[in-house]
Amino acid sequence: MAEPIVRIQGLKSWYGKGRERKQVLRGVTLDLAPGEVLGVVGESGSGKSTLAKCVLGMVTDIEGTLHVDSQRPQMVFQDPYGSLNPAKTVGWILEEPLRAIGVRDRAQRRRRAAELLSMVGLEEEHLGRRPAQLSGGQRQRVAIAAALMQGSKLIVLDEPVSALDVTLQAQILRLLAQLKEQLGLSYLFISHDLTVVYQLCDRVAVMTGGEIVEQGDVDEIYDRPKHPYTKKLLEASLALD
């Protein structure tokens, strides 16, 4: 069996300093295998986004074991309009991750940008547009392409479809599944919605109060939830369908 691309054991994390220091994660343990999609679900404030930031190295006040076997893991955020520079073109936005790692050949950067744009279902003509000239679904496709520019095999997806309508959600989820198979990616998929997680994920971990209260195969969690909090989340998700 392949070694996990992410291994977490007894992870604790804090925000703030001194009297303002507040614990968020309280002994999280989970693994993410290569090529796997692991969903982390929970309501706002459950700790799931903090867990994602720990994996990306954005939160450093931690205890426990956190091992990430991937160079330059990337994140796709919930709101692409907020995460994409509104003053820059799509071409500039996509080339920036390559500039950041020292790729000076402009033609090489441009080719890579056009290649990734095609992979996410957009045309080369979109390279010259700015985020405000794109639809919400197109902006999220650009955000996904930007996350893939440096060739990372680990992508953290933080509520990547919650700002989209149901039709666009389905399109983006299909795209993510295609890219995973095509590029051999692993996803840590953060969501509050178990029905969305069910469509894409292999396994799911349920979080509340900074702890994982239940985890397992997505079919098992969806069909036979054991923890009362998991049942509550499932009922809430089904009520929205």
MDAnalysis code that builds the backbone (N, CA, C; Angstrom):
import MDAnalysis as mda
import numpy as np

u = mda.Universe.empty(723, n_residues=241, atom_resindex=np.repeat(np.arange(241), 3), trajectory=True)
u.add_TopologyAttr("name", ["N", "CA", "C"] * 241)
u.add_TopologyAttr("resid", np.arange(1, 242))
u.add_TopologyAttr("resname", ["MET", "ALA", "GLU", "PRO", "ILE", "VAL", "ARG", "ILE", "GLN", "GLY", "LEU", "LYS", "SER", "TRP", "TYR", "GLY", "LYS", "GLY", "ARG", "GLU", "ARG", "LYS", "GLN", "VAL", "LEU", "ARG", "GLY", "VAL", "THR", "LEU", "ASP", "LEU", "ALA", "PRO", "GLY", "GLU", "VAL", "LEU", "GLY", "VAL", "VAL", "GLY", "GLU", "SER", "GLY", "SER", "GLY", "LYS", "SER", "THR", "LEU", "ALA", "LYS", "CYS", "VAL", "LEU", "GLY", "MET", "VAL", "THR", "ASP", "ILE", "GLU", "GLY", "THR", "LEU", "HIS", "VAL", "ASP", "SER", "GLN", "ARG", "PRO", "GLN", "MET", "VAL", "PHE", "GLN", "ASP", "PRO", "TYR", "GLY", "SER", "LEU", "ASN", "PRO", "ALA", "LYS", "THR", "VAL", "GLY", "TRP", "ILE", "LEU", "GLU", "GLU", "PRO", "LEU", "ARG", "ALA", "ILE", "GLY", "VAL", "ARG", "ASP", "ARG", "ALA", "GLN", "ARG", "ARG", "ARG", "ARG", "ALA", "ALA", "GLU", "LEU", "LEU", "SER", "MET", "VAL", "GLY", "LEU", "GLU", "GLU", "GLU", "HIS", "LEU", "GLY", "ARG", "ARG", "PRO", "ALA", "GLN", "LEU", "SER", "GLY", "GLY", "GLN", "ARG", "GLN", "ARG", "VAL", "ALA", "ILE", "ALA", "ALA", "ALA", "LEU", "MET", "GLN", "GLY", "SER", "LYS", "LEU", "ILE", "VAL", "LEU", "ASP", "GLU", "PRO", "VAL", "SER", "ALA", "LEU", "ASP", "VAL", "THR", "LEU", "GLN", "ALA", "GLN", "ILE", "LEU", "ARG", "LEU", "LEU", "ALA", "GLN", "LEU", "LYS", "GLU", "GLN", "LEU", "GLY", "LEU", "SER", "TYR", "LEU", "PHE", "ILE", "SER", "HIS", "ASP", "LEU", "THR", "VAL", "VAL", "TYR", "GLN", "LEU", "CYS", "ASP", "ARG", "VAL", "ALA", "VAL", "MET", "THR", "GLY", "GLY", "GLU", "ILE", "VAL", "GLU", "GLN", "GLY", "ASP", "VAL", "ASP", "GLU", "ILE", "TYR", "ASP", "ARG", "PRO", "LYS", "HIS", "PRO", "TYR", "THR", "LYS", "LYS", "LEU", "LEU", "GLU", "ALA", "SER", "LEU", "ALA", "LEU", "ASP"])
u.atoms.positions = np.array([
    [0.845, -1.191, 0.000],
    [0.000, 0.000, 0.000],
    [0.887, 1.250, 0.000],
    [0.521, 2.223, -0.839],
    [1.304, 3.451, -0.940],
    [1.211, 4.262, 0.343],
    [2.294, 4.963, 0.631],
    [2.310, 5.843, 1.801],
    [1.326, 6.991, 1.595],
    [0.670, 7.451, 2.649],
    [-0.259, 8.574, 2.514],
    [0.438, 9.828, 2.009],
    [-0.261, 10.608, 1.213],
    [0.269, 11.894, 0.776],
    [0.122, 12.920, 1.904],
    [-0.866, 12.705, 2.774],
    [-1.017, 13.501, 3.994],
    [-1.229, 12.544, 5.159],
    [-0.448, 12.709, 6.210],
    [-0.621, 11.915, 7.433],
    [-0.699, 12.862, 8.622],
    [-1.792, 12.780, 9.341],
    [-2.039, 13.652, 10.495],
    [-2.381, 12.781, 11.697],
    [-1.692, 13.011, 12.799],
    [-1.950, 12.254, 14.023],
    [-1.942, 13.198, 15.223],
    [-3.050, 13.225, 15.943],
    [-3.142, 14.017, 17.165],
    [-2.874, 15.496, 16.967],
    [-3.320, 16.047, 15.859],
    [-2.999, 17.439, 15.536],
    [-3.841, 18.408, 16.366],
    [-3.138, 19.335, 17.013],
    [-3.772, 20.426, 17.746],
    [-3.258, 21.739, 17.157],
    [-4.124, 22.749, 17.154],
    [-3.685, 24.043, 16.624],
    [-4.290, 25.173, 17.431],
    [-3.614, 26.338, 17.364],
    [-4.056, 27.520, 18.103],
    [-3.963, 28.757, 17.213],
    [-4.829, 29.725, 17.505],
    [-4.727, 31.066, 16.945],
    [-4.444, 32.042, 18.078],
    [-3.782, 33.150, 17.732],
    [-3.561, 34.193, 18.715],
    [-2.376, 33.908, 19.627],
    [-2.114, 34.881, 20.525],
    [-0.990, 34.765, 21.445],
    [-1.414, 35.210, 22.838],
    [-0.661, 34.750, 23.827],
    [-0.916, 35.161, 25.203],
    [-2.317, 34.811, 25.653],
    [-2.985, 35.780, 26.252],
    [-4.340, 35.551, 26.750],
    [-5.348, 35.359, 25.619],
    [-4.975, 35.822, 24.416],
    [-5.873, 35.696, 23.260],
    [-5.686, 34.371, 22.531],
    [-4.745, 33.563, 22.988],
    [-4.472, 32.292, 22.316],
    [-5.651, 31.333, 22.499],
    [-6.179, 30.845, 21.394],
    [-7.375, 30.015, 21.418],
    [-7.141, 28.722, 20.638],
    [-7.438, 27.607, 21.273],
    [-7.268, 26.322, 20.602],
    [-8.415, 26.079, 19.629],
    [-8.057, 25.590, 18.431],
    [-9.062, 25.304, 17.399],
    [-9.155, 23.807, 17.135],
    [-8.049, 23.169, 16.786],
    [-8.043, 21.726, 16.545],
    [-7.658, 20.995, 17.820],
    [-8.338, 19.854, 18.063],
    [-8.194, 19.160, 19.335],
    [-7.917, 17.665, 19.129],
    [-6.765, 17.392, 18.515],
    [-6.348, 16.001, 18.370],
    [-6.889, 15.322, 17.133],
    [-6.730, 15.963, 15.973],
    [-7.241, 15.418, 14.703],
    [-6.287, 14.359, 14.175],
    [-6.849, 13.229, 13.756],
    [-6.066, 12.153, 13.152],
    [-6.753, 11.700, 11.873],
    [-6.019, 11.750, 10.754],
    [-6.543, 11.233, 9.482],
    [-5.406, 11.097, 8.481],
    [-5.633, 10.274, 7.451],
    [-4.698, 10.086, 6.349],
    [-5.408, 10.380, 5.032],
    [-4.631, 10.838, 4.055],
    [-5.115, 11.009, 2.684],
    [-4.182, 10.238, 1.772],
    [-4.725, 9.244, 1.073],
    [-3.915, 8.401, 0.207],
    [-3.702, 9.072, -1.150],
    [-2.628, 8.718, -1.857],
    [-2.424, 9.254, -3.210],
    [-3.607, 8.895, -4.116],
    [-4.095, 9.867, -4.863],
    [-5.198, 9.633, -5.775],
    [-6.563, 9.602, -5.121],
    [-6.633, 9.876, -3.821],
    [-7.882, 9.804, -3.081],
    [-8.508, 11.193, -2.938],
    [-9.837, 11.215, -2.795],
    [-10.552, 12.438, -2.463],
    [-11.155, 12.248, -1.072],
    [-10.653, 13.025, -0.117],
    [-11.140, 12.959, 1.256],
    [-11.958, 14.204, 1.552],
    [-13.224, 14.015, 1.885],
    [-14.076, 15.124, 2.259],
    [-13.994, 15.387, 3.754],
    [-13.904, 16.656, 4.116],
    [-13.958, 17.065, 5.521],
    [-15.179, 17.965, 5.658],
    [-16.172, 17.507, 6.414],
    [-17.435, 18.238, 6.501],
    [-17.698, 18.700, 7.931],
    [-18.437, 19.800, 8.016],
    [-18.807, 20.345, 9.314],
    [-19.370, 21.737, 9.120],
    [-20.071, 22.212, 10.136],
    [-20.648, 23.548, 10.073],
    [-19.559, 24.606, 10.238],
    [-19.909, 25.847, 9.987],
    [-18.984, 26.956, 10.188],
    [-18.460, 26.949, 11.626],
    [-17.138, 27.078, 11.769],
    [-16.526, 27.071, 13.087],
    [-16.140, 25.704, 13.602],
    [-16.331, 24.673, 12.780],
    [-16.019, 23.303, 13.218],
    [-14.528, 23.009, 13.214],
    [-13.750, 23.829, 12.494],
    [-12.309, 23.606, 12.428],
    [-11.818, 23.096, 11.094],
    [-12.725, 22.872, 10.154],
    [-12.317, 22.255, 8.890],
    [-11.407, 23.153, 8.044],
    [-11.703, 24.452, 7.988],
    [-10.833, 25.363, 7.231],
    [-9.480, 25.533, 7.914],
    [-9.462, 25.512, 9.241],
    [-8.185, 25.561, 9.967],
    [-7.343, 24.334, 9.658],
    [-7.987, 23.175, 9.574],
    [-7.276, 21.955, 9.203],
    [-6.653, 22.108, 7.825],
    [-7.420, 22.658, 6.882],
    [-6.893, 22.874, 5.531],
    [-5.681, 23.798, 5.558],
    [-5.748, 24.872, 6.343],
    [-4.641, 25.821, 6.424],
    [-3.412, 25.193, 7.089],
    [-3.622, 24.288, 8.028],
    [-2.496, 23.564, 8.630],
    [-1.781, 22.724, 7.570],
    [-2.554, 22.024, 6.746],
    [-1.982, 21.182, 5.693],
    [-1.145, 22.027, 4.731],
    [-1.596, 23.255, 4.468],
    [-0.892, 24.144, 3.548],
    [0.244, 24.907, 4.214],
    [0.420, 24.739, 5.515],
    [1.482, 25.439, 6.221],
    [1.146, 26.875, 6.573],
    [-0.136, 27.238, 6.484],
    [-0.567, 28.606, 6.775],
    [-0.802, 28.827, 8.267],
    [-0.966, 27.738, 9.025],
    [-1.082, 27.797, 10.479],
    [0.103, 27.028, 11.053],
    [0.910, 27.689, 11.849],
    [2.151, 27.068, 12.337],
    [2.167, 26.809, 13.834],
    [1.196, 27.348, 14.572],
    [1.124, 27.107, 16.016],
    [0.379, 25.790, 16.227],
    [1.123, 24.686, 16.103],
    [0.511, 23.360, 16.128],
    [1.322, 22.408, 16.992],
    [0.667, 21.334, 17.411],
    [1.308, 20.196, 18.064],
    [0.767, 18.924, 17.416],
    [1.544, 17.847, 17.507],
    [1.152, 16.588, 16.899],
    [1.947, 16.336, 15.630],
    [1.534, 15.343, 14.868],
    [2.222, 14.954, 13.642],
    [1.448, 15.448, 12.430],
    [2.146, 16.147, 11.539],
    [1.571, 16.603, 10.278],
    [2.628, 16.429, 9.198],
    [2.427, 15.438, 8.332],
    [3.380, 15.152, 7.261],
    [2.662, 15.257, 5.925],
    [3.178, 16.107, 5.045],
    [2.613, 16.302, 3.706],
    [3.665, 15.898, 2.685],
    [3.404, 14.835, 1.937],
    [4.353, 14.312, 0.955],
    [3.999, 14.832, -0.438],
    [4.053, 16.152, -0.587],
    [3.757, 16.781, -1.877],
    [4.416, 18.148, -1.920],
    [5.057, 18.453, -3.026],
    [5.649, 19.773, -3.182],
    [4.572, 20.786, -3.548],
    [4.631, 21.930, -2.918],
    [3.785, 23.074, -3.249],
    [2.294, 22.730, -3.337],
    [1.694, 22.147, -2.288],
    [0.238, 21.935, -2.318],
    [-0.477, 23.269, -2.475],
    [-1.607, 23.251, -3.164],
    [-2.320, 24.476, -3.500],
    [-3.758, 24.430, -3.006],
    [-4.379, 25.627, -2.899],
    [-5.762, 25.721, -2.452],
    [-6.631, 26.393, -3.508],
    [-7.855, 25.891, -3.643],
    [-8.901, 26.555, -4.423],
    [-9.933, 27.054, -3.423],
    [-10.189, 28.366, -3.439],
    [-11.060, 28.979, -2.447],
    [-12.518, 28.987, -2.892],
    [-13.385, 29.277, -1.935],
    [-14.819, 29.315, -2.182],
    [-15.193, 30.406, -3.183],
    [-14.607, 31.590, -3.020],
    [-14.990, 32.747, -3.819],
    [-13.872, 33.107, -4.786],
    [-13.950, 32.659, -6.039],
    [-12.861, 32.957, -6.974],
    [-12.721, 34.441, -7.267],
    [-13.825, 35.200, -7.162],
    [-13.735, 36.627, -7.421],
    [-12.870, 37.306, -6.369],
    [-12.900, 36.789, -5.155],
    [-12.084, 37.344, -4.099],
    [-10.635, 36.879, -4.153],
    [-10.386, 35.690, -4.723],
    [-9.031, 35.139, -4.730],
    [-8.257, 35.469, -6.005],
    [-8.944, 35.956, -7.048],
    [-8.278, 36.330, -8.290],
    [-8.079, 37.841, -8.323],
    [-6.910, 38.269, -8.726],
    [-6.594, 39.697, -8.779],
    [-7.458, 40.376, -9.841],
    [-8.369, 41.274, -9.443],
    [-9.294, 41.860, -10.418],
    [-8.624, 42.782, -11.421],
    [-7.411, 43.251, -11.107],
    [-6.717, 44.195, -11.985],
    [-5.888, 43.499, -13.062],
    [-5.759, 42.190, -12.971],
    [-4.894, 41.453, -13.893],
    [-5.707, 40.574, -14.831],
    [-5.103, 40.254, -15.967],
    [-5.753, 39.348, -16.921],
    [-5.615, 37.904, -16.457],
    [-6.422, 37.041, -17.032],
    [-6.342, 35.613, -16.724],
    [-4.951, 35.081, -17.046],
    [-4.383, 35.537, -18.171],
    [-3.039, 35.090, -18.535],
    [-2.015, 35.449, -17.473],
    [-2.072, 36.678, -16.954],
    [-1.140, 37.096, -15.905],
    [-1.350, 36.258, -14.650],
    [-2.611, 36.049, -14.274],
    [-2.934, 35.288, -13.065],
    [-2.390, 33.867, -13.153],
    [-2.542, 33.240, -14.312],
    [-2.079, 31.863, -14.464],
    [-0.558, 31.772, -14.537],
    [0.080, 32.788, -15.091],
    [1.540, 32.756, -15.187],
    [2.229, 33.076, -13.859],
    [1.539, 33.773, -12.960],
    [2.157, 34.212, -11.714],
    [2.737, 33.056, -10.883],
    [2.034, 31.906, -10.736],
    [2.641, 30.807, -9.970],
    [3.966, 30.328, -10.564],
    [4.117, 30.413, -11.884],
    [5.379, 30.014, -12.504],
    [6.450, 31.071, -12.284],
    [6.069, 32.340, -12.359],
    [7.035, 33.395, -12.033],
    [7.535, 33.241, -10.604],
    [6.637, 32.827, -9.703],
    [6.989, 32.697, -8.285],
    [8.045, 31.629, -8.046],
    [8.118, 30.636, -8.914],
    [9.120, 29.574, -8.742],
    [10.289, 29.734, -9.716],
    [10.356, 30.916, -10.364],
    [11.541, 31.245, -11.148],
    [11.516, 30.875, -12.611],
    [10.358, 30.597, -13.175],
    [10.268, 30.308, -14.615],
    [10.291, 31.643, -15.357],
    [11.405, 31.943, -16.013],
    [11.581, 33.254, -16.647],
    [11.157, 33.277, -18.110],
    [11.081, 32.119, -18.730],
    [10.733, 32.042, -20.147],
    [9.256, 32.379, -20.325],
    [8.979, 33.562, -20.893],
    [7.600, 34.020, -21.029],
    [6.789, 33.105, -21.948],
    [7.409, 32.638, -23.027],
    [6.699, 31.751, -23.961],
    [6.336, 30.438, -23.280],
    [7.239, 29.924, -22.444],
    [6.957, 28.692, -21.706],
    [5.793, 28.885, -20.750],
    [5.792, 30.027, -20.040],
    [4.700, 30.307, -19.118],
    [3.369, 30.414, -19.863],
    [3.410, 31.067, -21.020],
    [2.190, 31.261, -21.803],
    [1.651, 29.932, -22.309],
    [2.540, 29.059, -22.766],
    [2.108, 27.731, -23.243],
    [1.453, 26.944, -22.119],
    [2.077, 26.986, -20.954],
    [1.529, 26.258, -19.805],
    [0.161, 26.824, -19.414],
    [0.017, 28.148, -19.435],
    [-1.258, 28.774, -19.106],
    [-2.342, 28.356, -20.088],
    [-2.022, 28.365, -21.380],
    [-3.000, 27.968, -22.394],
    [-3.374, 26.493, -22.244],
    [-2.383, 25.659, -21.908],
    [-2.629, 24.222, -21.720],
    [-3.583, 23.979, -20.556],
    [-3.339, 24.642, -19.421],
    [-4.203, 24.453, -18.252],
    [-5.581, 25.035, -18.486],
    [-5.650, 26.149, -19.199],
    [-6.948, 26.751, -19.496],
    [-7.794, 25.789, -20.333],
    [-7.157, 25.118, -21.294],
    [-7.871, 24.125, -22.102],
    [-8.332, 22.952, -21.247],
    [-7.495, 22.524, -20.302],
    [-7.855, 21.402, -19.433],
    [-9.101, 21.691, -18.604],
    [-9.285, 22.959, -18.218],
    [-10.438, 23.299, -17.382],
    [-11.639, 23.753, -18.212],
    [-11.523, 23.607, -19.541],
    [-12.686, 23.846, -20.391],
    [-12.878, 25.268, -20.867],
    [-11.818, 26.075, -20.885],
    [-11.894, 27.441, -21.385],
    [-11.007, 27.594, -22.614],
    [-11.257, 28.654, -23.375],
    [-10.530, 28.890, -24.618],
    [-9.326, 29.800, -24.381],
    [-8.386, 29.751, -25.309],
    [-7.186, 30.574, -25.191],
    [-7.522, 32.060, -25.182],
    [-8.627, 32.426, -25.810],
    [-9.028, 33.835, -25.833],
    [-9.308, 34.382, -24.437],
    [-9.629, 33.502, -23.481],
    [-9.894, 33.948, -22.113],
    [-8.638, 34.467, -21.417],
    [-7.454, 34.181, -21.963],
    [-6.217, 34.646, -21.346],
    [-6.172, 36.167, -21.260],
    [-6.810, 36.829, -22.191],
    [-6.774, 38.277, -22.214],
    [-7.876, 38.956, -21.418],
    [-8.749, 38.187, -20.798],
    [-9.859, 38.764, -20.039],
    [-9.490, 38.937, -18.564],
    [-10.234, 39.819, -17.902],
    [-10.096, 40.005, -16.460],
    [-11.230, 39.281, -15.737],
    [-11.054, 38.984, -14.443],
    [-12.070, 38.219, -13.711],
    [-13.490, 38.782, -13.835],
    [-13.639, 40.108, -13.854],
    [-14.967, 40.712, -13.934],
    [-15.658, 40.412, -15.263],
    [-14.883, 40.014, -16.263],
    [-15.439, 39.705, -17.583],
    [-15.822, 38.232, -17.714],
    [-15.712, 37.485, -16.636],
    [-16.018, 36.054, -16.640],
    [-17.239, 35.777, -15.777],
    [-17.909, 34.675, -16.064],
    [-18.995, 34.218, -15.201],
    [-18.415, 33.577, -13.946],
    [-19.278, 33.318, -12.952],
    [-18.806, 32.676, -11.723],
    [-18.179, 31.324, -11.977],
    [-18.792, 30.539, -12.844],
    [-18.242, 29.225, -13.168],
    [-16.911, 29.322, -13.882],
    [-16.781, 30.303, -14.795],
    [-15.510, 30.492, -15.490],
    [-14.416, 30.934, -14.533],
    [-14.754, 31.810, -13.593],
    [-13.755, 32.244, -12.608],
    [-13.265, 31.073, -11.769],
    [-14.167, 30.177, -11.386],
    [-13.736, 29.032, -10.598],
    [-12.856, 28.098, -11.431],
    [-13.129, 27.979, -12.701],
    [-12.261, 27.186, -13.583],
    [-10.861, 27.792, -13.660],
    [-10.791, 29.125, -13.726],
    [-9.489, 29.796, -13.733],
    [-8.758, 29.550, -12.415],
    [-9.482, 29.614, -11.295],
    [-8.865, 29.366, -9.993],
    [-8.308, 27.944, -9.906],
    [-9.030, 26.984, -10.463],
    [-8.554, 25.597, -10.480],
    [-7.301, 25.485, -11.339],
    [-7.321, 26.121, -12.515],
    [-6.144, 26.098, -13.390],
    [-4.934, 26.710, -12.698],
    [-5.137, 27.830, -11.985],
    [-4.027, 28.472, -11.284],
    [-3.426, 27.553, -10.228],
    [-4.281, 26.777, -9.547],
    [-3.800, 25.846, -8.520],
    [-2.974, 24.710, -9.117],
    [-3.180, 24.431, -10.398],
    [-2.480, 23.319, -11.047],
    [-1.212, 23.753, -11.781],
    [-0.965, 25.046, -11.872],
    [0.120, 25.555, -12.714],
    [1.490, 25.030, -12.306],
    [1.733, 24.861, -11.009],
    [3.055, 24.428, -10.542],
    [3.203, 22.910, -10.494],
    [2.167, 22.189, -10.910],
    [2.261, 20.730, -10.980],
    [2.048, 20.007, -9.668],
    [1.429, 20.662, -8.697],
    [1.184, 20.000, -7.414],
    [0.239, 18.819, -7.583],
    [0.486, 17.777, -6.801],
    [-0.390, 16.605, -6.805],
    [-1.412, 16.650, -5.672],
    [-1.310, 17.650, -4.794],
    [-2.243, 17.784, -3.678],
    [-2.947, 19.127, -3.780],
    [-4.273, 19.083, -3.902],
    [-5.078, 20.289, -3.997],
    [-6.073, 20.302, -2.840],
    [-6.092, 21.405, -2.107],
    [-7.067, 21.613, -1.044],
    [-8.197, 22.466, -1.608],
    [-9.404, 21.961, -1.524],
    [-10.579, 22.627, -2.083],
    [-11.468, 23.075, -0.932],
    [-11.521, 24.386, -0.697],
    [-12.269, 24.924, 0.449],
    [-13.610, 25.464, -0.033],
    [-14.656, 24.664, 0.110],
    [-16.009, 25.032, -0.329],
    [-15.999, 25.515, -1.785],
    [-15.431, 24.752, -2.729],
    [-15.201, 25.272, -4.084],
    [-16.455, 25.448, -4.931],
    [-17.588, 24.872, -4.508],
    [-18.806, 24.994, -5.319],
    [-19.963, 25.633, -4.568],
    [-19.758, 26.030, -3.318],
    [-20.882, 26.515, -2.517],
    [-21.411, 27.865, -2.997],
    [-20.593, 28.628, -3.755],
    [-21.051, 29.923, -4.260],
    [-21.715, 29.817, -5.632],
    [-21.842, 28.581, -6.149],
    [-22.386, 28.369, -7.495],
    [-23.774, 27.765, -7.428],
    [-24.551, 27.973, -8.506],
    [-25.868, 27.336, -8.546],
    [-25.704, 25.842, -8.826],
    [-26.798, 25.104, -8.728],
    [-26.740, 23.643, -8.776],
    [-26.155, 23.144, -10.093],
    [-26.525, 23.766, -11.216],
    [-26.011, 23.336, -12.519],
    [-24.509, 23.524, -12.607],
    [-24.026, 24.693, -12.186],
    [-22.588, 24.954, -12.212],
    [-21.842, 24.082, -11.210],
    [-22.462, 23.807, -10.064],
    [-21.851, 22.891, -9.102],
    [-21.556, 21.549, -9.750],
    [-22.534, 21.007, -10.461],
    [-22.364, 19.701, -11.100],
    [-21.251, 19.745, -12.139],
    [-21.169, 20.840, -12.895],
    [-20.124, 20.964, -13.915],
    [-18.739, 21.005, -13.285],
    [-18.583, 21.780, -12.220],
    [-17.272, 21.891, -11.572],
    [-16.882, 20.578, -10.899],
    [-17.834, 19.889, -10.301],
    [-17.531, 18.596, -9.682],
    [-17.097, 17.576, -10.733],
    [-17.749, 17.584, -11.897],
    [-17.322, 16.684, -12.982],
    [-15.918, 17.041, -13.451],
    [-15.640, 18.340, -13.568],
    [-14.303, 18.769, -13.981],
    [-13.248, 18.309, -12.980],
    [-13.519, 18.477, -11.699],
    [-12.561, 18.057, -10.669],
    [-12.305, 16.553, -10.743],
    [-13.354, 15.775, -10.975],
    [-13.191, 14.319, -11.097],
    [-12.336, 13.972, -12.314],
    [-12.562, 14.658, -13.424],
    [-11.778, 14.409, -14.641],
    [-10.311, 14.755, -14.432],
    [-10.053, 15.891, -13.820],
    [-8.671, 16.316, -13.588],
    [-7.948, 15.374, -12.634],
    [-8.663, 14.884, -11.643],
    [-8.056, 13.944, -10.699],
    [-7.545, 12.708, -11.423],
    [-8.363, 12.166, -12.319],
    [-7.969, 10.968, -13.063],
    [-6.871, 11.286, -14.071],
    [-7.003, 12.414, -14.755],
    [-6.061, 12.782, -15.813],
    [-4.671, 13.091, -15.264],
    [-4.609, 13.745, -14.111],
    [-3.335, 14.234, -13.581],
    [-2.853, 13.479, -12.344],
    [-3.638, 12.514, -11.862],
    [-3.238, 11.748, -10.690],
    [-3.211, 12.580, -9.427],
    [-4.267, 13.377, -9.216],
    [-4.317, 14.301, -8.093],
    [-4.914, 13.667, -6.851],
    [-4.629, 14.275, -5.720],
    [-5.294, 13.979, -4.453],
    [-5.981, 15.250, -3.985],
    [-7.201, 15.115, -3.477],
    [-7.955, 16.278, -3.022],
    [-8.292, 16.160, -1.541],
    [-8.125, 17.258, -0.830],
    [-8.734, 17.436, 0.488],
    [-9.894, 18.400, 0.267],
    [-11.118, 17.901, 0.346],
    [-12.311, 18.626, -0.074],
    [-13.085, 19.081, 1.149],
    [-13.068, 20.405, 1.405],
    [-13.720, 20.983, 2.575],
    [-15.129, 21.417, 2.201],
    [-16.123, 21.020, 3.007],
    [-17.502, 21.377, 2.682],
    [-18.371, 21.312, 3.931],
    [-19.514, 21.984, 3.862],
    [-20.529, 21.847, 4.919],
    [-21.656, 20.934, 4.468],
    [-21.597, 20.472, 3.203],
    [-22.718, 19.790, 2.560],
    [-22.359, 18.335, 2.245],
    [-22.962, 17.413, 2.978],
    [-22.667, 15.994, 2.758],
    [-23.117, 15.494, 1.393],
    [-24.151, 16.083, 0.816],
    [-24.603, 15.619, -0.498],
    [-23.596, 15.993, -1.585],
    [-22.953, 17.153, -1.470],
    [-21.901, 17.524, -2.415],
    [-20.698, 16.603, -2.248],
    [-20.328, 16.339, -1.009],
    [-19.212, 15.437, -0.723],
    [-19.466, 14.050, -1.305],
    [-20.692, 13.595, -1.212],
    [-21.050, 12.262, -1.714],
    [-20.784, 12.130, -3.210],
    [-20.924, 13.227, -3.950],
    [-20.769, 13.179, -5.397],
    [-19.315, 13.027, -5.837],
    [-18.363, 13.436, -5.006],
    [-16.968, 13.462, -5.445],
    [-16.026, 12.621, -4.601],
    [-16.304, 12.484, -3.311],
    [-15.300, 11.958, -2.380],
    [-15.328, 10.444, -2.249],
    [-14.172, 9.889, -1.906],
    [-14.048, 8.465, -1.603],
    [-14.332, 8.199, -0.136],
    [-13.793, 9.064, 0.727],
    [-14.019, 8.952, 2.160],
    [-14.415, 10.311, 2.700],
    [-14.936, 10.306, 3.923],
    [-15.354, 11.558, 4.537],
    [-15.019, 11.538, 6.028],
    [-14.580, 12.690, 6.527],
    [-14.350, 12.892, 7.959],
    [-15.274, 14.004, 8.418],
    [-15.998, 13.769, 9.491],
    [-16.977, 14.717, 10.003],
    [-16.373, 15.442, 11.205],
    [-16.365, 16.781, 11.152],
    [-15.737, 17.582, 12.204],
    [-16.745, 18.451, 12.932],
    [-16.549, 18.577, 14.231],
    [-17.258, 19.569, 15.034],
    [-16.408, 19.879, 16.258],
    [-16.404, 21.134, 16.664],
    [-15.629, 21.522, 17.843],
    [-14.156, 21.230, 17.749],
    [-13.590, 21.239, 16.521],
    [-12.169, 20.988, 16.339],
    [-11.770, 19.532, 16.409],
    [-12.755, 18.622, 16.417],
    [-12.484, 17.180, 16.500],
    [-13.175, 16.450, 15.354],
    [-12.622, 15.318, 14.982],
    [-13.294, 14.433, 14.039],
    [-14.126, 13.439, 14.841],
    [-15.438, 13.460, 14.622],
    [-16.327, 12.611, 15.404],
    [-16.706, 11.331, 14.665],
    [-16.453, 11.306, 13.353],
    [-16.763, 10.104, 12.582],
    [-16.041, 10.198, 11.247],
    [-15.505, 9.085, 10.758],
    [-14.920, 9.051, 9.421],
    [-15.023, 7.648, 8.856],
    [-15.065, 7.578, 7.526],
    [-15.186, 6.290, 6.852],
    [-15.488, 6.477, 5.383],
    [-15.768, 5.361, 4.693],
    [-16.137, 5.428, 3.285],
    [-17.390, 6.269, 3.121],
    [-17.459, 7.012, 2.021],
    [-18.555, 7.948, 1.849],
    [-19.909, 7.243, 1.819],
    [-19.990, 6.054, 1.211],
    [-21.258, 5.314, 1.175],
    [-21.699, 4.916, 2.575],
    [-20.730, 4.474, 3.377],
    [-21.046, 4.051, 4.745],
    [-21.558, 5.225, 5.579],
    [-20.875, 6.361, 5.478],
    [-21.286, 7.537, 6.256],
    [-22.644, 8.044, 5.785],
    [-22.858, 8.032, 4.493],
    [-24.101, 8.559, 3.929],
    [-25.286, 7.646, 4.240],
    [-25.066, 6.330, 4.138],
    [-26.178, 5.379, 4.325],
    [-26.382, 4.974, 5.777],
    [-25.279, 4.939, 6.566],
    [-25.384, 4.441, 7.941],
    [-24.599, 5.344, 8.899],
    [-24.970, 6.616, 8.997],
    [-24.258, 7.505, 9.930],
    [-24.460, 7.043, 11.363],
    [-23.406, 7.138, 12.162],
    [-23.467, 6.674, 13.542],
    [-23.554, 7.823, 14.539],
    [-22.811, 8.877, 14.315],
    [-22.765, 9.968, 15.283],
    [-23.966, 10.902, 15.097],
    [-24.562, 11.377, 16.187],
    [-25.708, 12.296, 16.070],
    [-25.407, 13.540, 15.238],
    [-24.180, 14.050, 15.326],
    [-23.838, 15.248, 14.556],
    [-23.827, 14.946, 13.059],
    [-23.327, 13.761, 12.682],
    [-23.345, 13.361, 11.268],
    [-24.774, 13.260, 10.767],
    [-25.636, 12.680, 11.571],
    [-27.047, 12.568, 11.192],
    [-27.667, 13.943, 11.007],
    [-27.309, 14.880, 11.868],
    [-27.821, 16.248, 11.765],
    [-27.370, 16.901, 10.462],
    [-26.086, 16.738, 10.103],
    [-25.594, 17.324, 8.869],
    [-26.270, 16.709, 7.655],
    [-26.455, 15.411, 7.708],
    [-27.091, 14.720, 6.573],
    [-28.530, 15.172, 6.396],
    [-29.243, 15.283, 7.498],
    [-30.636, 15.745, 7.435],
    [-30.705, 17.172, 6.855],
    [-29.778, 18.030, 7.265],
    [-29.753, 19.404, 6.769],
    [-29.456, 19.445, 5.278],
    [-28.531, 18.589, 4.826],
    [-28.187, 18.560, 3.405],
    [-29.353, 18.051, 2.567],
    [-30.024, 17.011, 3.038],
    [-31.142, 16.457, 2.289],
    [-32.312, 17.426, 2.241],
    [-32.465, 18.233, 3.286],
    [-33.569, 19.196, 3.325],
    [-33.400, 20.288, 2.277],
    [-32.131, 20.515, 1.851],
    [-31.864, 21.559, 0.860],
    [-32.046, 21.061, -0.555],
    [-32.115, 19.739, -0.754],
    [-32.262, 19.193, -2.109],
    [-33.652, 19.448, -2.666],
])
